[in-house]
Amino acid sequence: MKKSIVLLLSIFILILAGCSKTAPKTPPSAPNTEENADAAHLTSEDKNLKISVSKEIRSLTAMNINTKPGYDVTSILVAIENVSKDNVPISPKFVTLKTTDETEYKYSEELTMKITSKSAFKEVILPPDYRGGGLLVFEIKKDSVPDTLSYKDNSGHEMTVQFPAILKKSI
């Protein structure tokens, strides 16, 4: 008899515990991927091509690389995405870095290959829904501040990304 009372009491407690009101659980909010992506990259789009450029510019001057006197070595990660239905040729030769003093720089092919090797931005035919690009190394005048990076190819694509006023540089 005692066992059945204990059993009934246990069942009653479980029923009451199950019926008690609990605050509804709200799922954690989904991360804002656009905001997070924007935090790391600058983007632009033109005629089914997208360019994505790292906001963080790396100064490679501390690596003791032989450069022209009065110049610093800077690397920028550049990615091109083909969202068209056609194959599109991409090339680092289509990239121009402009500084706040209006000076335009092309990447240094020799330094880019020497420093980045396999991760360098290479000239390729980019199939639909593929992404290409890589690191580009520029020699810019000491104390120059990058302002924009432009991509203009022979197929009529033209994209420009504006760097923030306060640029994050790492060494």
N, C-alpha and C positions, 0 to 999 in steps of 0.2 A: 504494500500500500504506500509506504514512504517513497518507494522508487517511482511509482506512477505519479505521485504529487510533485516530486522533484522534476520529473519529465514534463508534466503539464505546465509547471511553473517556468521551466526553461523554454518551452515552446511559446508560451505567452510573452516572455521577455523578448524573444527573437522577433515575434510578430510586432510588438510595440516598437522595437528598435527599427524594424523595416518600414513602419508606417510614419515614423517621426519625420518631420519636415527638415530637409537639409537645403542649404543654399544651392541653387543650380550652379553647376560648374561651367564656367565660360572657358572656351579654349583660348590658349595664348594667341595674341594677335600675330598674324603672319608678318614676317619681316618685309619691309618695303624694299624690294630688290632694285627698283629704279633709283631710289635714293642712295642705296648702298653702291650701286654701279656708278652713279654720278659722283660719289665721294672719291672714287679711284681713277676715273677716266673722263676724258672730254670726248664728245662725239659730234659728228656732222654727217649729213646724208645728201646724196645727189644722184638722181637717175639710177636707182637700184644698186648703188654702192654706198657702203657706210664706212666711215673712218672712225677709229677709236684710238685715242692717244692717252698715255699715262699722264696723270697730273703731276706725278713726281718725276722730276728731272734729276738725273744722276750726274754729278760732277766727277770726272775721272782724273782730274788733275793730280790727285794724291798718288796715282799709280806710277808716277815718273815716266810718263810717255813722252817721247820726243815730239814736241809740237813747235809751231812757229813761235818766235818770241812775241810775247804780249797776248797770247791766245790761251784759252782754256779748252779742255776737252769735255764735251757734254754728250750724254746718251739719252735717247728718248725711245720708248717702246711705241711702235706704230702698228696697228692692225687694220686690214681692209677686209670687209665682208661683202661678198657678191650675193645679193638677194634678187638677182635677175634670173632669167631663163637661159641666158647666153654665157659663153665663156668670155672672160674679160682679162686682158693683159694688165698686170700690175707691175710697178717697178719703183724702186727707191729713188730713181732719177726724177720721178714726178713730184717729189717732196721738197718743199722749201721752208726753211725756218727763218722767220723775220723777228728781229729784236726791236725793243722800244725806240732805238735810235734810227729805225727804218732801214737798217742794213739787212740784206737777204743772204742766207747761207744755204749751200747745198751740202749734203752729207759728204763725209770723207770716206770714199770707197776703201782706200788702203787701211785707214784706222778702224773702220767698221769690221772688215774681215780679220784684221790682226787681233782686235780685242774680243769680238763676239763670236767669231768662227761660225759654228753651225746655227747659231740663233740670229744671225744677221738677216735683214730683210733682203730677199733675193727676187730678181725679176722672174715672174712665172705667169702662166696662163691659169687664171683662177676659174674653176668650174662653178656652175650655179650652186648656191647654198654652201659654199666653202669660204674659209677665212684664211688669209695669208698675211704676211708682214714679218716683223721682228724688230730687233734693235737697230737704230741708226746712230752713228757717232758724228758729231759736228765739232769743228774747231771754230769757236767764236771769240771775239775780242774779250779780253779780261774785263770784268765788271759789266758786261752786256747782259741785259735781261731779256729772255725769250718772251715775245709778245704773241705771235701766232705761228701755227704750223699749217701749211697749205698743201693740198694734193690736187694737181691739175694734170690730167693725162691727155693722150692724143685722141681719145674717144669722146671728148666733150664733158667728162666728169670734172667737176671743180668743187672742192670742199675745203673749208677753213675752220680751224678750231682756235679759239681765243684762250690763252692761258690766264688764270686768275691774277689779279693785281699782286697778291702776295703768293709767290710761287714757292712750293715746297721743293727744296733741293736736298739731296743726300749725297754723301761722299762715300 
